Amino acid sequence: MQHPYDQPQFYGRRRGRKLRPAQDAALQYGLANYGITDAMLAQPPINPRQWFDANCDSLCLEIGFGGGEHLAARASQSPHTGFIGAEPFINGVASLCRHVIDQNLNNIRVWSDDIRLLLPHLEHHCLQAVYILFPDPWPKQRHQARRILQPEMLDMLAQLICSGGELLLASDDPTAKSWLLANSIRHDSFVWQAETAADWRTPPLDWPGTRYMQKAEKQGRKSAWFRFSRV
């Protein structure tokens, strides 16, 4: 039987404004040196630690890293952790590559395509944390199948996140908040860590922020953070 993610339908944008020469140069350099290629996935299941230096003691994944500022900040804070960033929007990939070059970060690897094409290749229980932050809400009811955190995605993340590992979700959109929280609570493999309202109304202590959160705050939208533990 064909897996539902063998040929996924992709609905988001691949490109925005034409890249300036410096952005394109950063993109080409970054993908050549830090990109995840098909050859690196040739013999699954893959232990992604082999993509990093020997001192890599854990792995984290950000799905849809936007401009890459959150991922770069995490990588700078935790030099012994390997970070995988997935983002199909090429302008965002170029932005992350600029962060990687400017900060001389060697603990980031980049997947510049649909995350659903990468996850089936990875070894089970290889991830310590997964971040899905401010994803496109696809607010219309007829577009709900386009939202990132479908039950199939949660099943796959449950296989990849190690016991006691973290799934961190964040959004400023009411539709996305409800969708992210409701789907995750329903899944038997994840337990919501909030005990009071303050736990989801305030960012984690180690939160470096994102441009999307700052934009939401300026426009008066309140963000929420949902932390789940893999049981």
C-alpha positions in Angstrom: 0.0 0.0 0.0 1.3 3.4 -0.9 2.2 5.6 2.1 0.1 8.8 2.1 3.4 10.8 2.1 5.0 9.1 -0.9 3.7 11.8 -3.2 2.4 14.6 -1.0 0.4 17.4 -2.4 2.3 20.7 -1.6 0.2 23.9 -1.3 2.6 26.5 0.0 4.9 29.0 -1.8 8.2 27.8 -3.1 9.6 31.3 -4.0 9.0 34.9 -3.2 10.9 37.9 -4.5 13.9 37.3 -6.7 17.0 36.8 -4.5 19.7 39.5 -4.5 23.1 38.3 -5.6 24.4 38.2 -2.0 21.3 36.2 -0.9 21.7 33.8 -3.8 25.4 33.3 -3.1 24.6 32.5 0.6 21.9 30.0 -0.6 24.3 28.2 -2.9 27.1 28.1 -0.4 24.8 27.0 2.4 23.1 24.2 0.5 26.4 23.0 -0.9 27.9 22.7 2.6 25.0 22.2 4.9 22.2 20.8 2.7 20.7 17.4 3.0 20.9 15.7 -0.3 19.2 12.6 -1.8 22.5 10.8 -1.6 22.5 11.2 2.2 19.2 9.4 2.3 20.1 6.5 0.1 20.1 3.7 2.7 17.3 4.3 5.2 16.7 4.2 8.1 19.2 7.0 8.6 20.7 8.1 11.9 21.1 11.8 11.3 23.9 12.1 13.8 26.2 10.9 11.0 25.6 14.3 9.3 27.2 16.2 12.2 30.5 16.2 14.1 31.3 13.5 16.6 30.5 15.8 19.5 26.8 15.9 18.5 24.9 14.5 21.6 21.3 15.1 20.5 19.2 16.1 17.5 16.4 18.6 17.1 14.2 19.4 14.1 12.4 22.6 13.2 9.6 22.1 10.6 9.0 25.3 8.6 11.8 27.6 10.0 10.7 30.7 8.2 13.6 33.1 8.1 15.8 30.8 10.3 16.4 33.2 13.2 14.9 30.8 15.8 16.9 27.8 14.4 20.1 29.8 14.3 19.6 31.1 17.8 19.0 27.5 19.1 22.1 26.3 17.3 24.2 29.0 18.7 23.0 28.3 22.3 23.6 24.6 22.0 26.7 23.9 20.0 26.7 20.1 20.9 23.2 19.6 19.5 22.6 18.9 15.9 19.7 20.9 14.3 17.8 19.9 11.2 15.8 22.7 9.6 13.1 22.0 7.0 11.7 24.8 4.8 10.5 24.6 1.2 10.3 28.4 0.8 13.6 29.2 -0.9 13.8 32.8 0.3 13.6 31.5 3.9 16.3 29.0 3.2 18.5 31.7 1.8 17.9 33.7 5.1 18.9 30.7 7.2 22.0 30.2 5.1 23.0 33.8 5.8 22.6 33.2 9.5 24.7 30.0 9.3 27.5 31.8 7.4 27.5 34.9 9.5 27.5 33.0 12.8 29.8 30.2 11.6 27.3 27.6 12.7 28.3 24.0 11.9 25.5 22.2 13.7 22.7 22.9 11.3 21.6 20.8 8.3 19.0 22.1 5.8 16.2 20.3 4.0 14.9 22.7 1.4 11.8 20.7 0.5 8.6 19.2 1.9 9.3 17.7 5.3 7.1 14.7 4.5 9.7 13.6 2.0 12.4 13.5 4.6 10.8 12.0 7.7 10.2 8.4 6.4 14.0 8.1 5.9 15.0 8.8 9.5 15.7 6.3 12.2 13.0 5.9 14.9 13.5 7.7 18.2 16.4 9.8 16.8 15.0 13.3 17.7 15.1 15.0 21.1 12.8 17.8 20.1 10.6 19.0 17.2 9.5 22.6 16.8 6.5 23.7 14.7 6.3 27.4 15.2 3.7 29.8 13.6 2.8 27.5 10.7 0.5 28.7 8.0 -3.0 28.4 9.6 -5.0 27.8 6.4 -8.0 29.2 8.3 -10.7 28.3 5.8 -12.6 25.1 6.6 -12.1 23.8 3.1 -8.4 24.1 3.4 -8.0 22.2 6.7 -6.3 19.3 4.9 -3.4 21.7 4.1 -2.6 22.3 7.7 0.8 20.8 8.8 -0.2 18.9 11.9 -2.4 16.2 10.5 -2.9 12.9 12.4 -0.5 11.2 9.9 2.2 13.8 10.8 1.7 13.2 14.5 2.0 9.4 14.0 5.3 10.0 12.2 6.6 12.4 14.8 5.7 9.9 17.6 8.0 7.4 15.9 10.9 9.8 15.6 10.8 11.7 18.9 12.5 9.7 21.7 10.8 8.9 25.0 10.7 12.0 27.1 11.4 14.2 24.1 9.6 17.4 23.3 7.1 18.6 20.7 6.8 22.4 20.8 4.0 24.1 18.9 3.3 27.9 18.7 0.8 30.1 16.9 -0.8 33.5 17.0 -3.8 32.5 14.9 -7.0 31.3 16.7 -7.7 28.7 14.1 -4.2 27.3 14.2 -4.1 27.3 18.0 -7.2 25.2 18.2 -6.1 22.8 15.5 -2.6 22.3 16.9 -3.8 21.8 20.4 -6.8 19.6 19.7 -4.9 17.2 17.3 -2.0 16.8 19.7 -4.1 16.2 22.8 -6.0 13.5 20.9 -2.8 11.6 20.2 -1.9 8.9 22.7 1.9 9.4 22.3 1.9 13.0 23.5 1.1 14.6 26.8 0.5 18.3 27.2 2.8 19.8 29.8 0.7 22.9 30.8 -0.7 23.0 34.3 -1.9 26.6 34.3 -2.9 29.1 31.7 0.4 30.9 32.1 2.2 27.8 30.9 0.8 28.3 27.4 0.4 32.1 27.4 4.1 32.7 28.0 7.0 31.5 25.9 9.5 28.9 27.2 12.4 30.2 29.2 14.9 29.4 26.5 12.7 31.0 23.8 14.8 33.1 21.3 11.8 34.5 19.4 10.9 34.7 15.8 10.0 37.5 13.4 6.5 36.2 13.0 5.9 36.4 16.8 7.1 40.0 16.7 4.9 40.9 13.8 1.9 39.3 15.6 2.6 41.3 18.7 2.7 44.6 16.8 -0.6 43.7 15.2 -2.2 42.9 18.6 -2.3 39.1 18.2 -1.5 37.0 21.2 0.8 34.0 20.8 0.4 30.7 22.5 3.0 27.9 23.1 2.0 24.3 23.6 4.6 22.0 25.0 4.1 18.2 24.7 6.2 15.4 26.0 6.6 12.1 24.1 5.5 9.3 26.4 
